[in-house]
Every structure is written in structure tokens, then in C-alpha cells.
Amino acid sequence: MLVSLGLFVAFASRATTSVISLRQSAAPIENCPGYRASNVAQTDAGLTADLSLAGAPCNTYGTDLTDLKLEVQYQTGKHPWPAQ
């Protein structure tokens, strides 16, 4: 039992080290382009927007997604703008 546990720990530490090395080799966050918002619309409970990657992906936290849908929902009943 102890031998198999020791082998598992040794294997897990090697696997973790290779994943960490891969992540550290990605571009620094300062070089990442961020996202550009379009089709921004206020709703009764928040807002929605389409987000598109604003430049070449840097993949610092994994594979960058090129297009996203943003939905912000205020649940407190207090809106930052007057009711429409």
C-alpha cells in the first residue's frame, strides 16, 4: 500500500511540474490584447454585450476564446442607471 502511494505521489508531482512549465511559457498578461465589446445593450436587469478578442491570442490562462457573450445581471434591485 505504501509503495503504490509513493509511486502515485511521484507521478503526480512530475505531471504537475510539466503543466506548470507549460503555463509559465505563455505570454505575460501585460502582452495580452483583451477583448473588445460590441452590441452593448442595457436590459431591465443588467446588460449584454458581444466580446471579441482584440488581437492575437496570448493563451496565458489556457486557450483564449475568440468570441464570447457577456451577460451582466444585477440582482439587488439597485441599477446604476435610471429605469427605462
N, C-alpha and C positions, 0 to 999 in steps of 0.2 A: 504494500500500500504506500509506504513512504517513498519507495523508489519511483513508482509511477507518478506520484505527486511532484517529486523533484524534477522529473522529465517534463511534465506539463508546465511547471514554472519556468524552466529553462527555455522551452519552446515559446511560451507566451512572451517572455522578455525579448527574445530575438525578433518575433513578429512585430511587437510594439515599436522597437527601435527602427525597423525598416519603414514603418508607416510614418513615424515622426520625421525621419530623414526626408522622405518624400514631401511632406508638408512644408518643411523648412526650406526646401529648394524652390518653392514657388515664389512669385514676385512679392516684394514687400507691399503692404497695404497702401503706402503712400503713392505707389505707382498704378494703383487700380483706378479705372475710369469712373466707376459708379454707374448710376442709372439715370436716364432722362425720363421725366414724366410727361405724358400726353393724355389727351381726352380726360382731363381732370374735371370731375363733376361733383357738386355738393348734392347730398341726399338728405332726407328728413332726419337720418340718424348718424350722418358722418360724411364720408366722401369716397369716391372711387377714382382710380387712375390706371392707365397702362404704363408699365415701366419697360424701357428697352435699354440694354447695355450700351453705354455711351462711348465705347471704344473697344479696343482689343481685350479679350478676357485675360485676367491675370491668375485666376484659379487659386488664390491664396487659401481659401477655406474649402476647397474642393472645386468641382467643375462649375464655372459660372453659368447661370441660366441667361439666355439672351433676351427672353421676353417674359414678363411677369404681370399679373393682375393684382393691384393693390386695393384692398377694401378696408377702410377705417370706420369703425363703428363706435360711437360714443354711447355709453350705457348709463351715464349718470343723470341724464336729462338736462344737463347744462351744456349748451352748444357755444362754441367760440364766436358764432355769428348770429344775427337775428333770424328768427324763424321766417320762412318764406311762405 
